[in-house]
Amino acid sequence: MIERAGIKRRSVYYLSDKNKIALQSLIQSKKSKIFSYQELSNMSKVFDVKPSSKEKSSLLLKKPHR
């Protein structure tokens, strides 16, 4: 089933069984590479994902510039 999540006036459509991948893609496509655990928590709630502490750390690691 196709789901829709609204984050900061932006709609994201994803398959319901791919919600974790959709969250990861949204984080990677974010312009600012700086954000908090609070923001990650809010985004996780929207996608109904509960990442473990290890996954949180890997999601928030600094990504190389393109």
N, CA, C and O atoms as a Tripos MOL2 file, in Angstrom:
@<TRIPOS>MOLECULE
protein
  264   263    66     0     0
PROTEIN
NO_CHARGES

@<TRIPOS>ATOM
      1 N           0.8350   -1.1650    0.0000 N.3       1 MET1
      2 CA          0.0000    0.0000    0.0000 C.3       1 MET1
      3 C           0.8950    1.2490    0.0000 C.2       1 MET1
      4 O           1.9350    1.2680    0.6590 O.2       1 MET1
      5 N           0.5060    2.2490   -0.7100 N.am      2 ILE2
      6 CA          1.2570    3.5010   -0.7720 C.3       2 ILE2
      7 C           0.8280    4.4010    0.3770 C.2       2 ILE2
      8 O          -0.3620    4.6250    0.6030 O.2       2 ILE2
      9 N           1.8180    4.9110    1.0950 N.am      3 GLU3
     10 CA          1.5830    5.8030    2.2280 C.3       3 GLU3
     11 C           2.0850    7.1980    1.8780 C.2       3 GLU3
     12 O           2.8890    7.3750    0.9620 O.2       3 GLU3
     13 N           1.5950    8.1860    2.6280 N.am      4 ARG4
     14 CA          2.0600    9.5570    2.4530 C.3       4 ARG4
     15 C           2.4430   10.1140    3.8120 C.2       4 ARG4
     16 O           1.7190    9.9500    4.7940 O.2       4 ARG4
     17 N           3.5960   10.7770    3.8540 N.am      5 ALA5
     18 CA          4.0450   11.4300    5.0790 C.3       5 ALA5
     19 C           4.3240   12.8870    4.7450 C.2       5 ALA5
     20 O           4.9280   13.1890    3.7160 O.2       5 ALA5
     21 N           3.8890   13.7820    5.6070 N.am      6 GLY6
     22 CA          4.1330   15.2050    5.4060 C.3       6 GLY6
     23 C           5.1870   15.6830    6.3910 C.2       6 GLY6
     24 O           5.0010   15.6000    7.6050 O.2       6 GLY6
     25 N           6.2860   16.1810    5.8620 N.am      7 ILE7
     26 CA          7.3740   16.6740    6.7030 C.3       7 ILE7
     27 C           7.7950   18.0390    6.1910 C.2       7 ILE7
     28 O           8.2250   18.1840    5.0470 O.2       7 ILE7
     29 N           7.6640   19.0410    7.0560 N.am      8 LYS8
     30 CA          8.0630   20.4190    6.7430 C.3       8 LYS8
     31 C           7.5060   20.8800    5.3900 C.2       8 LYS8
     32 O           8.2450   21.2930    4.4970 O.2       8 LYS8
     33 N           6.1990   20.7960    5.2770 N.am      9 ARG9
     34 CA          5.4800   21.2390    4.0640 C.3       9 ARG9
     35 C           5.9000   20.4860    2.8070 C.2       9 ARG9
     36 O           5.8100   21.0140    1.6990 O.2       9 ARG9
     37 N           6.3510   19.2740    2.9860 N.am     10 ARG10
     38 CA          6.7900   18.4500    1.8630 C.3      10 ARG10
     39 C           6.1360   17.0840    1.9880 C.2      10 ARG10
     40 O           6.1630   16.4850    3.0620 O.2      10 ARG10
     41 N           5.5580   16.5900    0.9250 N.am     11 SER11
     42 CA          4.9310   15.2710    0.9580 C.3      11 SER11
     43 C           5.9070   14.2250    0.4330 C.2      11 SER11
     44 O           6.5950   14.4310   -0.5680 O.2      11 SER11
     45 N           5.9450   13.1080    1.1330 N.am     12 VAL12
     46 CA          6.7900   11.9890    0.7400 C.3      12 VAL12
     47 C           5.8880   10.7780    0.5980 C.2      12 VAL12
     48 O           5.1540   10.4300    1.5220 O.2      12 VAL12
     49 N           5.9430   10.1380   -0.5590 N.am     13 TYR13
     50 CA          5.1500    8.9450   -0.8090 C.3      13 TYR13
     51 C           6.0780    7.7420   -0.8000 C.2      13 TYR13
     52 O           7.1680    7.7840   -1.3700 O.2      13 TYR13
     53 N           5.6370    6.6600   -0.1440 N.am     14 TYR14
     54 CA          6.4650    5.4720   -0.0280 C.3      14 TYR14
     55 C           5.5750    4.2540    0.1630 C.2      14 TYR14
     56 O           4.4070    4.3760    0.5320 O.2      14 TYR14
     57 N           6.1370    3.0820   -0.0900 N.am     15 LEU15
     58 CA          5.4160    1.8420    0.1510 C.3      15 LEU15
     59 C           5.4400    1.5440    1.6430 C.2      15 LEU15
     60 O           6.4560    1.7590    2.3030 O.2      15 LEU15
     61 N           4.3480    1.0610    2.1690 N.am     16 SER16
     62 CA          4.2250    0.8830    3.6230 C.3      16 SER16
     63 C           5.2800   -0.0630    4.1950 C.2      16 SER16
     64 O           5.6820    0.1040    5.3470 O.2      16 SER16
     65 N           5.7350   -1.0420    3.4300 N.am     17 ASP17
     66 CA          6.7470   -1.9550    3.9460 C.3      17 ASP17
     67 C           8.1740   -1.4260    3.7560 C.2      17 ASP17
     68 O           9.1320   -2.0830    4.1620 O.2      17 ASP17
     69 N           8.3210   -0.2600    3.1490 N.am     18 LYS18
     70 CA          9.6320    0.3470    2.9080 C.3      18 LYS18
     71 C           9.8030    1.6430    3.6940 C.2      18 LYS18
     72 O          10.5190    2.5390    3.2490 O.2      18 LYS18
     73 N           9.1600    1.7580    4.8500 N.am     19 ASN19
     74 CA          9.1820    3.0030    5.6060 C.3      19 ASN19
     75 C          10.5730    3.3380    6.1460 C.2      19 ASN19
     76 O          10.9260    4.5150    6.2170 O.2      19 ASN19
     77 N          11.3610    2.3500    6.5240 N.am     20 LYS20
     78 CA         12.7020    2.6050    7.0370 C.3      20 LYS20
     79 C          13.6110    3.1440    5.9230 C.2      20 LYS20
     80 O          14.4260    4.0360    6.1590 O.2      20 LYS20
     81 N          13.4690    2.6050    4.7280 N.am     21 ILE21
     82 CA         14.2450    3.0730    3.5810 C.3      21 ILE21
     83 C          13.8400    4.4940    3.2100 C.2      21 ILE21
     84 O          14.6870    5.3100    2.8470 O.2      21 ILE21
     85 N          12.5530    4.7890    3.3000 N.am     22 ALA22
     86 CA         12.0760    6.1420    3.0080 C.3      22 ALA22
     87 C          12.6500    7.1440    3.9970 C.2      22 ALA22
     88 O          13.0280    8.2480    3.6040 O.2      22 ALA22
     89 N          12.7220    6.7810    5.2740 N.am     23 LEU23
     90 CA         13.3090    7.6510    6.2890 C.3      23 LEU23
     91 C          14.7840    7.9030    5.9960 C.2      23 LEU23
     92 O          15.2410    9.0430    6.0730 O.2      23 LEU23
     93 N          15.5280    6.8630    5.6650 N.am     24 GLN24
     94 CA         16.9480    7.0020    5.3500 C.3      24 GLN24
     95 C          17.1520    7.9030    4.1330 C.2      24 GLN24
     96 O          18.0540    8.7410    4.1250 O.2      24 GLN24
     97 N          16.3340    7.7370    3.1230 N.am     25 SER25
     98 CA         16.4470    8.5580    1.9120 C.3      25 SER25
     99 C          16.1530   10.0200    2.2010 C.2      25 SER25
    100 O          16.8210   10.9100    1.6740 O.2      25 SER25
    101 N          15.1590   10.2680    3.0320 N.am     26 LEU26
    102 CA         14.8160   11.6410    3.3820 C.3      26 LEU26
    103 C          15.9620   12.3030    4.1440 C.2      26 LEU26
    104 O          16.2770   13.4690    3.9040 O.2      26 LEU26
    105 N          16.5730   11.5760    5.0480 N.am     27 ILE27
    106 CA         17.6990   12.1150    5.8180 C.3      27 ILE27
    107 C          18.8690   12.4220    4.8940 C.2      27 ILE27
    108 O          19.5080   13.4650    5.0320 O.2      27 ILE27
    109 N          19.1540   11.5310    3.9550 N.am     28 GLN28
    110 CA         20.2820   11.7320    3.0440 C.3      28 GLN28
    111 C          20.0390   12.8760    2.0650 C.2      28 GLN28
    112 O          20.9870   13.5300    1.6300 O.2      28 GLN28
    113 N          18.7900   13.1200    1.7190 N.am     29 SER29
    114 CA         18.4930   14.1730    0.7550 C.3      29 SER29
    115 C          18.3460   15.5430    1.3990 C.2      29 SER29
    116 O          18.1790   16.5460    0.7050 O.2      29 SER29
    117 N          18.4070   15.5850    2.7190 N.am     30 LYS30
    118 CA         18.2620   16.8390    3.4510 C.3      30 LYS30
    119 C          19.4300   17.7760    3.1380 C.2      30 LYS30
    120 O          20.5820   17.3440    3.1150 O.2      30 LYS30
    121 N          19.1400   19.0400    2.8990 N.am     31 LYS31
    122 CA         20.1790   20.0160    2.5440 C.3      31 LYS31
    123 C          21.1700   20.2000    3.6860 C.2      31 LYS31
    124 O          22.3810   20.1330    3.4770 O.2      31 LYS31
    125 N          20.6720   20.4260    4.8660 N.am     32 SER32
    126 CA         21.5330   20.6300    6.0230 C.3      32 SER32
    127 C          21.9460   19.2700    6.5760 C.2      32 SER32
    128 O          21.1010   18.3990    6.7780 O.2      32 SER32
    129 N          23.2050   19.0910    6.8160 N.am     33 LYS33
    130 CA         23.6930   17.8320    7.3620 C.3      33 LYS33
    131 C          23.6920   17.8450    8.8840 C.2      33 LYS33
    132 O          24.1270   16.8840    9.5180 O.2      33 LYS33
    133 N          23.2020   18.9360    9.4710 N.am     34 ILE34
    134 CA         23.1720   19.0630   10.9170 C.3      34 ILE34
    135 C          21.7290   18.9760   11.3860 C.2      34 ILE34
    136 O          20.8940   19.7960   11.0060 O.2      34 ILE34
    137 N          21.4400   17.9800   12.2120 N.am     35 PHE35
    138 CA         20.1530   17.9430   12.8850 C.3      35 PHE35
    139 C          20.2550   17.0640   14.1150 C.2      35 PHE35
    140 O          21.1870   16.2730   14.2540 O.2      35 PHE35
    141 N          19.3000   17.2090   14.9930 N.am     36 SER36
    142 CA         19.3840   16.6280   16.3210 C.3      36 SER36
    143 C          18.6520   15.2900   16.4190 C.2      36 SER36
    144 O          17.9380   14.8700   15.5080 O.2      36 SER36
    145 N          18.8630   14.6450   17.5610 N.am     37 TYR37
    146 CA         18.1250   13.4290   17.8460 C.3      37 TYR37
    147 C          16.6290   13.7190   17.9410 C.2      37 TYR37
    148 O          15.8090   12.8680   17.5970 O.2      37 TYR37
    149 N          16.2700   14.9180   18.4060 N.am     38 GLN38
    150 CA         14.8630   15.3100   18.5040 C.3      38 GLN38
    151 C          14.2290   15.3430   17.1150 C.2      38 GLN38
    152 O          13.1210   14.8410   16.9250 O.2      38 GLN38
    153 N          14.9230   15.9260   16.1570 N.am     39 GLU39
    154 CA         14.4050   15.9780   14.7910 C.3      39 GLU39
    155 C          14.3060   14.5730   14.2010 C.2      39 GLU39
    156 O          13.3400   14.2540   13.5080 O.2      39 GLU39
    157 N          15.3030   13.7380   14.4750 N.am     40 LEU40
    158 CA         15.2580   12.3480   14.0150 C.3      40 LEU40
    159 C          14.0700   11.6230   14.6430 C.2      40 LEU40
    160 O          13.3960   10.8370   13.9760 O.2      40 LEU40
    161 N          13.8200   11.8810   15.9000 N.am     41 SER41
    162 CA         12.6930   11.2610   16.5930 C.3      41 SER41
    163 C          11.3660   11.6660   15.9550 C.2      41 SER41
    164 O          10.4870   10.8290   15.7540 O.2      41 SER41
    165 N          11.2260   12.9450   15.6410 N.am     42 ASN42
    166 CA          9.9920   13.4210   14.9980 C.3      42 ASN42
    167 C           9.8030   12.7940   13.6270 C.2      42 ASN42
    168 O           8.6960   12.3920   13.2690 O.2      42 ASN42
    169 N          10.8850   12.7110   12.8610 N.am     43 MET43
    170 CA         10.7940   12.1080   11.5310 C.3      43 MET43
    171 C          10.4690   10.6160   11.6430 C.2      43 MET43
    172 O           9.7120   10.0820   10.8330 O.2      43 MET43
    173 N          11.0330    9.9570   12.6340 N.am     44 SER44
    174 CA         10.7780    8.5300   12.8400 C.3      44 SER44
    175 C           9.3130    8.2780   13.1710 C.2      44 SER44
    176 O           8.7340    7.2890   12.7230 O.2      44 SER44
    177 N           8.7160    9.1660   13.9510 N.am     45 LYS45
    178 CA          7.3020    9.0230   14.3060 C.3      45 LYS45
    179 C           6.4170    9.1570   13.0720 C.2      45 LYS45
    180 O           5.4250    8.4420   12.9340 O.2      45 LYS45
    181 N           6.7710   10.0590   12.1920 N.am     46 VAL46
    182 CA          5.9800   10.2630   10.9760 C.3      46 VAL46
    183 C           5.9910    8.9980   10.1160 C.2      46 VAL46
    184 O           4.9700    8.6200    9.5420 O.2      46 VAL46
    185 N           7.1550    8.3490   10.0350 N.am     47 PHE47
    186 CA          7.2750    7.1290    9.2310 C.3      47 PHE47
    187 C           6.9700    5.8640   10.0240 C.2      47 PHE47
    188 O           7.0520    4.7610    9.4830 O.2      47 PHE47
    189 N           6.6210    6.0100   11.2960 N.am     48 ASP48
    190 CA          6.3100    4.8790   12.1730 C.3      48 ASP48
    191 C           7.4690    3.8860   12.2250 C.2      48 ASP48
    192 O           7.2870    2.6790   12.0650 O.2      48 ASP48
    193 N           8.6680    4.4310   12.4520 N.am     49 VAL49
    194 CA          9.8960    3.6340   12.5540 C.3      49 VAL49
    195 C          10.4960    3.8980   13.9280 C.2      49 VAL49
    196 O          10.5260    5.0390   14.3870 O.2      49 VAL49
    197 N          10.9700    2.8550   14.5780 N.am     50 LYS50
    198 CA         11.6470    3.0020   15.8690 C.3      50 LYS50
    199 C          13.0770    2.4840   15.7250 C.2      50 LYS50
    200 O          13.3510    1.3160   16.0010 O.2      50 LYS50
    201 N          13.9860    3.3610   15.2900 N.am     51 PRO51
    202 CA         15.3670    2.9030   15.1000 C.3      51 PRO51
    203 C          16.0570    2.6290   16.4410 C.2      51 PRO51
    204 O          15.7940    3.2950   17.4420 O.2      51 PRO51
    205 N          16.9360    1.6400   16.4320 N.am     52 SER52
    206 CA         17.7120    1.3440   17.6330 C.3      52 SER52
    207 C          18.7730    2.4270   17.8110 C.2      52 SER52
    208 O          18.9810    3.2470   16.9170 O.2      52 SER52
    209 N          19.4330    2.4290   18.9470 N.am     53 SER53
    210 CA         20.4560    3.4550   19.1960 C.3      53 SER53
    211 C          21.5990    3.3330   18.1890 C.2      53 SER53
    212 O          22.1920    4.3400   17.8040 O.2      53 SER53
    213 N          21.9100    2.1170   17.7620 N.am     54 LYS54
    214 CA         22.9580    1.9030   16.7600 C.3      54 LYS54
    215 C          22.5330    2.5070   15.4150 C.2      54 LYS54
    216 O          23.3370    3.1450   14.7340 O.2      54 LYS54
    217 N          21.2720    2.3010   15.0420 N.am     55 GLU55
    218 CA         20.7590    2.8580   13.7880 C.3      55 GLU55
    219 C          20.7070    4.3810   13.8510 C.2      55 GLU55
    220 O          20.9910    5.0500   12.8580 O.2      55 GLU55
    221 N          20.3460    4.9360   15.0100 N.am     56 LYS56
    222 CA         20.3240    6.3950   15.1610 C.3      56 LYS56
    223 C          21.7090    6.9690   14.9220 C.2      56 LYS56
    224 O          21.8640    7.9640   14.2140 O.2      56 LYS56
    225 N          22.7060    6.3440   15.5090 N.am     57 SER57
    226 CA         24.0780    6.8190   15.3380 C.3      57 SER57
    227 C          24.5080    6.7510   13.8780 C.2      57 SER57
    228 O          25.1310    7.6830   13.3690 O.2      57 SER57
    229 N          24.1790    5.6600   13.2090 N.am     58 SER58
    230 CA         24.5840    5.5270   11.8090 C.3      58 SER58
    231 C          23.8360    6.5100   10.9100 C.2      58 SER58
    232 O          24.3880    6.9810    9.9150 O.2      58 SER58
    233 N          22.5780    6.8230   11.2520 N.am     59 LEU59
    234 CA         21.8110    7.7820   10.4550 C.3      59 LEU59
    235 C          22.3410    9.2040   10.6290 C.2      59 LEU59
    236 O          22.2890   10.0070    9.6970 O.2      59 LEU59
    237 N          22.8490    9.5130   11.8180 N.am     60 LEU60
    238 CA         23.2820   10.8730   12.1110 C.3      60 LEU60
    239 C          24.7690   11.1110   11.8560 C.2      60 LEU60
    240 O          25.2580   12.2220   12.0630 O.2      60 LEU60
    241 N          25.4850   10.0950   11.4160 N.am     61 LEU61
    242 CA         26.9020   10.3030   11.1290 C.3      61 LEU61
    243 C          27.0830   11.3050   10.0150 C.2      61 LEU61
    244 O          26.2580   11.4040    9.1070 O.2      61 LEU61
    245 N          28.1530   12.0360   10.0920 N.am     62 LYS62
    246 CA         28.4430   13.0420    9.0800 C.3      62 LYS62
    247 C          28.6980   12.3600    7.7440 C.2      62 LYS62
    248 O          29.4860   11.4180    7.6590 O.2      62 LYS62
    249 N          28.0450   12.8270    6.7320 N.am     63 LYS63
    250 CA         28.1620   12.2340    5.4080 C.3      63 LYS63
    251 C          29.1400   13.0640    4.5780 C.2      63 LYS63
    252 O          29.2220   14.2790    4.7580 O.2      63 LYS63
    253 N          29.8710   12.4340    3.6840 N.am     64 PRO64
    254 CA         30.8490   13.1770    2.8740 C.3      64 PRO64
    255 C          30.1560   14.1340    1.9100 C.2      64 PRO64
    256 O          29.0490   13.8700    1.4400 O.2      64 PRO64
    257 N          30.8200   15.2390    1.6260 N.am     65 HIS65
    258 CA         30.2910   16.2150    0.6700 C.3      65 HIS65
    259 C          30.4090   15.6700   -0.7300 C.2      65 HIS65
    260 O          31.3210   14.9000   -1.0320 O.2      65 HIS65
    261 N          29.4920   16.0670   -1.5850 N.am     66 ARG66
    262 CA         29.4970   15.5820   -2.9800 C.3      66 ARG66
    263 C          30.2230   16.5340   -3.8640 C.2      66 ARG66
    264 O          30.3320   16.2980   -5.0670 O.2      66 ARG66
@<TRIPOS>BOND
     1     1     2 1
     2     2     3 1
     3     3     4 2
     4     3     5 am
     5     5     6 1
     6     6     7 1
     7     7     8 2
     8     7     9 am
     9     9    10 1
    10    10    11 1
    11    11    12 2
    12    11    13 am
    13    13    14 1
    14    14    15 1
    15    15    16 2
    16    15    17 am
    17    17    18 1
    18    18    19 1
    19    19    20 2
    20    19    21 am
    21    21    22 1
    22    22    23 1
    23    23    24 2
    24    23    25 am
    25    25    26 1
    26    26    27 1
    27    27    28 2
    28    27    29 am
    29    29    30 1
    30    30    31 1
    31    31    32 2
    32    31    33 am
    33    33    34 1
    34    34    35 1
    35    35    36 2
    36    35    37 am
    37    37    38 1
    38    38    39 1
    39    39    40 2
    40    39    41 am
    41    41    42 1
    42    42    43 1
    43    43    44 2
    44    43    45 am
    45    45    46 1
    46    46    47 1
    47    47    48 2
    48    47    49 am
    49    49    50 1
    50    50    51 1
    51    51    52 2
    52    51    53 am
    53    53    54 1
    54    54    55 1
    55    55    56 2
    56    55    57 am
    57    57    58 1
    58    58    59 1
    59    59    60 2
    60    59    61 am
    61    61    62 1
    62    62    63 1
    63    63    64 2
    64    63    65 am
    65    65    66 1
    66    66    67 1
    67    67    68 2
    68    67    69 am
    69    69    70 1
    70    70    71 1
    71    71    72 2
    72    71    73 am
    73    73    74 1
    74    74    75 1
    75    75    76 2
    76    75    77 am
    77    77    78 1
    78    78    79 1
    79    79    80 2
    80    79    81 am
    81    81    82 1
    82    82    83 1
    83    83    84 2
    84    83    85 am
    85    85    86 1
    86    86    87 1
    87    87    88 2
    88    87    89 am
    89    89    90 1
    90    90    91 1
    91    91    92 2
    92    91    93 am
    93    93    94 1
    94    94    95 1
    95    95    96 2
    96    95    97 am
    97    97    98 1
    98    98    99 1
    99    99   100 2
   100    99   101 am
   101   101   102 1
   102   102   103 1
   103   103   104 2
   104   103   105 am
   105   105   106 1
   106   106   107 1
   107   107   108 2
   108   107   109 am
   109   109   110 1
   110   110   111 1
   111   111   112 2
   112   111   113 am
   113   113   114 1
   114   114   115 1
   115   115   116 2
   116   115   117 am
   117   117   118 1
   118   118   119 1
   119   119   120 2
   120   119   121 am
   121   121   122 1
   122   122   123 1
   123   123   124 2
   124   123   125 am
   125   125   126 1
   126   126   127 1
   127   127   128 2
   128   127   129 am
   129   129   130 1
   130   130   131 1
   131   131   132 2
   132   131   133 am
   133   133   134 1
   134   134   135 1
   135   135   136 2
   136   135   137 am
   137   137   138 1
   138   138   139 1
   139   139   140 2
   140   139   141 am
   141   141   142 1
   142   142   143 1
   143   143   144 2
   144   143   145 am
   145   145   146 1
   146   146   147 1
   147   147   148 2
   148   147   149 am
   149   149   150 1
   150   150   151 1
   151   151   152 2
   152   151   153 am
   153   153   154 1
   154   154   155 1
   155   155   156 2
   156   155   157 am
   157   157   158 1
   158   158   159 1
   159   159   160 2
   160   159   161 am
   161   161   162 1
   162   162   163 1
   163   163   164 2
   164   163   165 am
   165   165   166 1
   166   166   167 1
   167   167   168 2
   168   167   169 am
   169   169   170 1
   170   170   171 1
   171   171   172 2
   172   171   173 am
   173   173   174 1
   174   174   175 1
   175   175   176 2
   176   175   177 am
   177   177   178 1
   178   178   179 1
   179   179   180 2
   180   179   181 am
   181   181   182 1
   182   182   183 1
   183   183   184 2
   184   183   185 am
   185   185   186 1
   186   186   187 1
   187   187   188 2
   188   187   189 am
   189   189   190 1
   190   190   191 1
   191   191   192 2
   192   191   193 am
   193   193   194 1
   194   194   195 1
   195   195   196 2
   196   195   197 am
   197   197   198 1
   198   198   199 1
   199   199   200 2
   200   199   201 am
   201   201   202 1
   202   202   203 1
   203   203   204 2
   204   203   205 am
   205   205   206 1
   206   206   207 1
   207   207   208 2
   208   207   209 am
   209   209   210 1
   210   210   211 1
   211   211   212 2
   212   211   213 am
   213   213   214 1
   214   214   215 1
   215   215   216 2
   216   215   217 am
   217   217   218 1
   218   218   219 1
   219   219   220 2
   220   219   221 am
   221   221   222 1
   222   222   223 1
   223   223   224 2
   224   223   225 am
   225   225   226 1
   226   226   227 1
   227   227   228 2
   228   227   229 am
   229   229   230 1
   230   230   231 1
   231   231   232 2
   232   231   233 am
   233   233   234 1
   234   234   235 1
   235   235   236 2
   236   235   237 am
   237   237   238 1
   238   238   239 1
   239   239   240 2
   240   239   241 am
   241   241   242 1
   242   242   243 1
   243   243   244 2
   244   243   245 am
   245   245   246 1
   246   246   247 1
   247   247   248 2
   248   247   249 am
   249   249   250 1
   250   250   251 1
   251   251   252 2
   252   251   253 am
   253   253   254 1
   254   254   255 1
   255   255   256 2
   256   255   257 am
   257   257   258 1
   258   258   259 1
   259   259   260 2
   260   259   261 am
   261   261   262 1
   262   262   263 1
   263   263   264 2
@<TRIPOS>SUBSTRUCTURE
     1 MET1         2 RESIDUE 1 A MET
     2 ILE2         6 RESIDUE 1 A ILE
     3 GLU3        10 RESIDUE 1 A GLU
     4 ARG4        14 RESIDUE 1 A ARG
     5 ALA5        18 RESIDUE 1 A ALA
     6 GLY6        22 RESIDUE 1 A GLY
     7 ILE7        26 RESIDUE 1 A ILE
     8 LYS8        30 RESIDUE 1 A LYS
     9 ARG9        34 RESIDUE 1 A ARG
    10 ARG10       38 RESIDUE 1 A ARG
    11 SER11       42 RESIDUE 1 A SER
    12 VAL12       46 RESIDUE 1 A VAL
    13 TYR13       50 RESIDUE 1 A TYR
    14 TYR14       54 RESIDUE 1 A TYR
    15 LEU15       58 RESIDUE 1 A LEU
    16 SER16       62 RESIDUE 1 A SER
    17 ASP17       66 RESIDUE 1 A ASP
    18 LYS18       70 RESIDUE 1 A LYS
    19 ASN19       74 RESIDUE 1 A ASN
    20 LYS20       78 RESIDUE 1 A LYS
    21 ILE21       82 RESIDUE 1 A ILE
    22 ALA22       86 RESIDUE 1 A ALA
    23 LEU23       90 RESIDUE 1 A LEU
    24 GLN24       94 RESIDUE 1 A GLN
    25 SER25       98 RESIDUE 1 A SER
    26 LEU26      102 RESIDUE 1 A LEU
    27 ILE27      106 RESIDUE 1 A ILE
    28 GLN28      110 RESIDUE 1 A GLN
    29 SER29      114 RESIDUE 1 A SER
    30 LYS30      118 RESIDUE 1 A LYS
    31 LYS31      122 RESIDUE 1 A LYS
    32 SER32      126 RESIDUE 1 A SER
    33 LYS33      130 RESIDUE 1 A LYS
    34 ILE34      134 RESIDUE 1 A ILE
    35 PHE35      138 RESIDUE 1 A PHE
    36 SER36      142 RESIDUE 1 A SER
    37 TYR37      146 RESIDUE 1 A TYR
    38 GLN38      150 RESIDUE 1 A GLN
    39 GLU39      154 RESIDUE 1 A GLU
    40 LEU40      158 RESIDUE 1 A LEU
    41 SER41      162 RESIDUE 1 A SER
    42 ASN42      166 RESIDUE 1 A ASN
    43 MET43      170 RESIDUE 1 A MET
    44 SER44      174 RESIDUE 1 A SER
    45 LYS45      178 RESIDUE 1 A LYS
    46 VAL46      182 RESIDUE 1 A VAL
    47 PHE47      186 RESIDUE 1 A PHE
    48 ASP48      190 RESIDUE 1 A ASP
    49 VAL49      194 RESIDUE 1 A VAL
    50 LYS50      198 RESIDUE 1 A LYS
    51 PRO51      202 RESIDUE 1 A PRO
    52 SER52      206 RESIDUE 1 A SER
    53 SER53      210 RESIDUE 1 A SER
    54 LYS54      214 RESIDUE 1 A LYS
    55 GLU55      218 RESIDUE 1 A GLU
    56 LYS56      222 RESIDUE 1 A LYS
    57 SER57      226 RESIDUE 1 A SER
    58 SER58      230 RESIDUE 1 A SER
    59 LEU59      234 RESIDUE 1 A LEU
    60 LEU60      238 RESIDUE 1 A LEU
    61 LEU61      242 RESIDUE 1 A LEU
    62 LYS62      246 RESIDUE 1 A LYS
    63 LYS63      250 RESIDUE 1 A LYS
    64 PRO64      254 RESIDUE 1 A PRO
    65 HIS65      258 RESIDUE 1 A HIS
    66 ARG66      262 RESIDUE 1 A ARG
